[in-house]
Amino acid sequence: MDTTGRAIEAVWRIEAPKIIATLTRLVGDVGLAEELTQDALVVALERWPADGVPANPAGWLTSTAKHRAVDALRRRGAYAAKLAEIGRDQVEAVDDEDEWAQRLDGRIEDDLLRLIFMACHPQLTTETRVALTLRLLGGLSTAEIARALLISEATAGQRISRGKKTLAAIGVLGEVETKERLPSVLEVTYLIFNEGYAATAGDDWMRPALGAEALRLGRVLVGLLPAEPEVHGLVALMELQASRTRARTAPDGAPVLLPDQDRRLWDRLLIRRGLAALERAQELGGAFGPYVLQAAIAACHARAATADETDWPEIAAIYQVLASVSPSPVVTLNQAVAVGMAEGPAAGLALLDGVTLDGYALLPAVRGDLLARLGRHDEARAAFRLAAELTRNGAEREIFLSRASAGAGADL
């Protein structure tokens, strides 16, 4: 890709969500807003190679897209209505489209926040929310989303199309209800991060690009909602977990589990940022929020210079609080790991009694680890074989099969 092409791609990834957000407010249709923004990109691809990259490429794209919106509204006969919304009594009073577009401008922060909450609307399926978020806020193409999520391009396109139609049908341009909608936004953001941090399917152990996209979105949310402790908590959690990325694979690409990681490879900048975000969340009164609690657990790992120095009793105590605040089988599963390290494998195994997670490979994997540490190796091997059958990730399957062969476990 030449210099101009790289410039267009860079500007597009950064500015497209803001432009789509603004145009959605102007034209009242997220699908049309995306089309108009794409039109501006096509014009840039045609003109910039010949004319050169503008001094303000982001402003150029935004201005071009707004003029397209003006044209679209004129064609739809909505020109007078929009002028009335901004307090102009006479359509004839404004002939200059630049002035018209300027008067339609609002706060980009409000527009962008509204777009984020639209993409994560609770009436959409989880899969659709993830795909729309990657498309509208990540600037990913349908093909890129399909590759990232390991689905067909047709499936990705269908999810995006259905999502836009649903949003158009229910109407979502009103005031943003932060308290009611925020959990959905945080859930989608963390789902995207987790798919990058520990891929659920395919041969890759991680997909760093997805994790980076979730982190970018989380940082945008912090800027838009600086008083929300759970937003800071989620960013802290992602920063701290992302700090381990370089240590999570060996030079040959093989996965490296937490106890075996070279902690000198952990990103100290990300750790500092994560700890600062956690402190801010706690200062805002969010110490017992689910994401803040998970970040506090990640912080215990980050502060330990070696695996042996990990404060497992503290982690187990935090998990007990998390299990009370946000009970779920997955939380209990992770609590069992912590209790198994703090109090012994028998205590951890006792916590797993009654936990049901159909098809979830980590449940038999954790059970196998605890059984192995108790010396019940035949049961451990059977548990690891079951975990290998259940997982859809090739790298993870190799780990489980290796443990089944060895009859010994290690922490996940």
C-alpha positions, -999 to +999 in steps of 0.1 A: +000+000+000+014+034-010+017+064+014-016+079+003-034+046+008-020+042+043-030+078+051-066+072+039-068+039+059-054+055+091-078+085+089-107+063+081-102+040+111-100+070+134-126+093+119-153+070+104-171+064+137-173+101+145-186+109+110-212+080+111-223+092+146-228+128+134-246+118+102-268+094+121-282+123+141-286+144+109-303+118+087-319+097+114-308+063+099-276+046+109-275+026+077-278+056+055-252+074+076-227+046+070-235+047+033-228+084+032-196+081+051-185+053+027-193+077-002-169+102+013-142+075+015-148+066-022-143+103-031-111+104-011-098+073-028-105+090-062-091+124-054-063+121-029-039+100-050-041+128-077-046+159-056-025+149-026-036+143+010-054+174+024-038+193+052-067+184+074-078+149+061-102+143+089-120+176+083-120+169+045-138+136+050-162+150+075-171+180+053-176+158+023-198+134+042-219+163+055-225+176+021-236+142+010-260+142+039-274+176+028-280+162-006-297+131+008-320+152+030-329+174+001-338+144-020-359+130+008-377+163+013-365+165+048-346+198+044-373+220+058-379+198+088-343+198+097-341+235+094-371+238+117-353+216+142-325+241+144-348+271+147-349+285+112-384+296+101-376+302+065-360+275+043-350+302+018-330+320+045-301+295+042-288+288+007-251+281+016-247+244+023-216+250+043-236+272+067-264+247+067-241+218+077-224+239+103-257+248+119-265+211+120-234+204+140-237+192+176-214+179+201-194+150+186-191+134+220-229+131+223-232+118+188-204+092+193-218+080+226-253+077+211-238+056+182-220+033+207-252+027+226-271+021+194-247-005+182-250-023+216-288-019+219-302-046+242-328-056+216-301-068+193-286-103+197-252-105+213-237-116+180-252-087+161-241-062+187-205-074+184-206-073+146-222-038+145-197-025+170-168-037+150-183-023+118-196+011+130-170+019+157-140-001+145-143+007+109-138-029+099-150-042+066-175-071+065-146-094+053-124-083+082-152-089+107-158-123+092-121-132+096-119-118+131-150-138+143-143-169+123-176-167+105-185-165+068-186-132+051-222-138+043-231-144+079-212-113+090-231-093+064-264-107+075-258-098+111-249-062+102-278-058+079-303-072+104-289-050+131-294-019+110-329-028+101-338-035+137-324-002+148-343+016+121-375-002+132-373+006+169-360+041+165-330+049+188-321+085+182-335+098+215-316+106+247-291+081+258-301+062+289-266+056+303-275+036+334-298+012+315-277+008+284-241+008+299-240-028+310-247-039+274-220-016+260-194-029+286-204-065+279-199-062+241-166-044+246-153-071+269-166-099+246-145-084+218-115-081+240-118-117+253-121-130+217-088-113+210-072-124+243-083-160+242-099-170+209-128-193+213-122-211+180-097-216+152-060-223+155-048-190+169-042-187+207-049-150+205-061-124+180-044-092+192-061-069+167-095-076+183-080-070+218-065-037+206-099-026+191-117-033+224-091-013+243-095+016+219-132+015+224-128+013+261-106+044+261-131+062+240-158+053+266-136+067+294-134+100+276-172+101+270-182+088+305-154+099+328-176+097+359-186+060+354-165+038+377-173+006+358-160+021+325-127+028+343-129-007+358-133-024+324-104-004+309-082-013+339-091-050+334-083-049+297-051-030+302-038-054+329-047-085+309-033-071+277+000-064+295+007-102+294+003-105+256+040-108+246+045-135+273+016-156+264+033-173+234+067-189+230+090-180+201+075-209+181+040-197+187+031-223+213+008-210+242+025-202+275+002-204+305+003-179+334+025-197+359+052-203+332+052-168+317+084-147+317+070-117+335+099-096+323+079-095+290+049-080+306+042-045+294+049-022+323+033+008+307+000-011+303+003-023+339+008+013+352-021+025+331-043-004+343-035+003+380-042+040+375-076+032+359-084+008+388-075+035+413-097+060+395-126+035+395-123+030+432-120+067+439-154+072+420-170+048+445-171+017+422-150-007+443-177-033+442-186-031+405-181-064+387-155-051+363-137-032+390-135-064+411-121-083+381-096-056+376-086-059+412-079-096+407-058-088+376-039-063+396-029-089+421-013-109+393+003-077+379+019-068+412+035-103+417+070-103+404+069-141+401+041-167+400+051-179+435+045-144+449+009-142+438-014-133+466-039-161+461-057-156+495-065-120+484-076-132+449-099-158+465-113-131+488-121-108+459-137-137+440-160-143+470-172-107+468-176-110+430-196-142+434-219-123+457-222-092+435-224-109+401-230-146+406-225-169+377-211-204+370-180-189+353-173-167+384-176-198+406-153-217+382-126-190+385-132-188+423-125-225+425-091-220+408-082-192+433-094-212+463-076-242+451-043-222+451-050-205+484-065-233+504-056-264+485-070-284+456-096-302+477-112-269+487-112-258+451-128-291+439-155-288+465-165-254+450-170-270+416-197-294+429-229-285+413-214-261+387-229-267+353-215-252+322-226-273+292-200-275+265-176-252+283-141-267+280-126-249+310-148-266+335-134-301+330-099-285+325-100-268+359-114-300+374-086-319+358-060-296+372-074-299+408-076-337+405-040-339+393-028-319+422-047-343+445-029-373+429-061-386+412-044-389+379-067-413+361-097-389+368-075-359+358-066-375+324-103-382+317-112-346+326-085-332+303-096-355+274-131-342+278-118-306+278-099-313+246-132-327+230-151-296+240-128-268+230-130-253+195-095-237+197-067-258+182-040-244+205-060-250+236-068-285+224-031-293+222-026-281+258-054-303+271-042-333+252-007-328+265-020-327+301-041-358+295-010-376+283+011-363+312-016-368+338-006-335+354-022-301+353-012-264+353-031-233+360-050-218+331 
